Amino acid sequence: MNKDNFNEKDILKLLNYVGSNGNYKDEMDIRLDDFRKRRLRKKLMRNIVDKNSKKKYKIAAVACIILISICFTVPTFAKNIPVINSIIQNLKDKEGIDGDYKKYSKQLENSATDNGITLKVKEIICDDNTLEVAYTLTSKDDIRDLVDMSRRKKNAMPLFLGTYLKINGQFSPASGSGGTGKYLDKHTYLSYDDINISDKNLSNTFNINLDVKEIYGVKGSWKLDFNVSREDISRKTAVFEPNTFAKLPEEDINIRKVSLSPIGTYILGDGKFTKQESNSDLPVYWFIFDDKGKQIIEYSMMQESNDGNVFQFNRNLSKLNYIPRYLTVIPYQLEVSKIHEGNLKPIDGKYPIEIIQSKVGKLVIKEIVSKDNKTIVKYTAEGLVPYSQAKELYIKDDKKNVITPKAEVTEVKKNKSDSIDYTLEFPMLDKDKTYFIGSTNFFDNIIIRNDLKFRIDLQK
């Protein structure tokens, strides 16, 4: 891609590839392991620069990087999906994303057909930040030839419904991303889109019109419309306007809104680029905690600018089960040095196995068991950011090949010792082979910026 032509449209197209965690099986899906994600971060930050508008392209790079760090996926294959009341709840659960989707979602059966493809909207849920739309694509031919990245037409971009959005009759395209999809059968694909509506200033009831012009390279017209009501979820949503100011390397920011809904926590704000530090070319990320010191999982961050200097951002985090008095942000930076294997130890049946994670803490492997055609690692994360630490666990075989997990990291419980127990599932390991377990060198490269720490007070 020519960097001089890398505009907002290109960014949105790239983000349509981004979902949540998936697995790598055959040719039908792919997950970037941690080493490749680190390399991709470095390459994006190095290459997406424009000589006349450096800040603008750095914003785009950071938006892509943070989403990619959560995961870069294409649809995973499954013969069927368990039948529950909420499609979105099922898909989110499989991606490790928490939320009361089942309680607040609305079932629909709106469909349109053109050029042998049927687009059907199955379910919607909406809060003050995000409109989520679950849909199916059906074709008389093999649907994988349309959707699967390795099989579809060259340059055929994934479908993102936010591109074709009309709200109350007014064309209002929105940013966002697509989730991990499922093939229900040879002819039917099920997925959902997260559409960002935080800037739309909508009432609790509104109308959506879609006129989709292209589905994975197939031109046509798929027109659908439906009404959206978020009155129930709005009654359970707490909104704060903290107006918290913070000075970070290269930028001043203002947190203007924090929204806590039954399906997510959102931090919205704006900022302006400055020049403060000699090492400001290193991107700044955030660790975010509640008032009890527990890390809040961040799923994605969108950042955009119209003039390359002033920008707006929207951070999407896991839902909270209570309203904290404040949130704490500890910024950090990454110095991406030479990739190495990190702290790697043999799996020899002797436990516990302790894996030090540089400055932030450690992982303690309690047990590794194989059953039901899978291998389950049971372990504890102790330190500053347990969830982030837990995600950096990996297994390699005797040829140093990474064994890709079958599912997302699952938190089990919190102990009185302030450690957190996790499980991570892998494909069944061969009992006759030697394997190694360890943590990536992510935390070796981290610079914790406690000097930049700030608090977001949540008061009405």
Secondary structure, 3 states (H helix, E strand, C coil): CCHHHCCHHHHHHHHCCCCCCCCCECCCECCCCHHHHHHHHHHHHHHCCCCCCHHHHHHHHHHHHHHHHHCCCCCEECCCCCCCCCHHHHHHHHCCCCCCHHHHCEEEEEEEEECCEEEEEEEEEECCCEEEEEEEEEECCCCHHHHCCCCCCCCCCCCCHHHHEEECCEECCCCEEECCCEEEECCEEEEEEEEECCCCCCCCEEEEEEEEEEECCEEEEEEEEEEEECHHHHHCCEEECCCEEEEECCEEEEEEEEEEECCEEEEEEEEEECCCCCCCCCCEEEEEECCCCCECCEEEEEEEECCCCEEEEEEEECCCCCCCCEEEEEEEEECCCCCCCCEEEECCCCCCEEEEECCCEEEEEEEEEEECCEEEEEEEEEECCHHHHHHCEEEEECCCCEECCCCCCEEEEECCCCCEEEEEEEECCCCCCCEEEEECHHHHCEEECHHHCEEEECCC
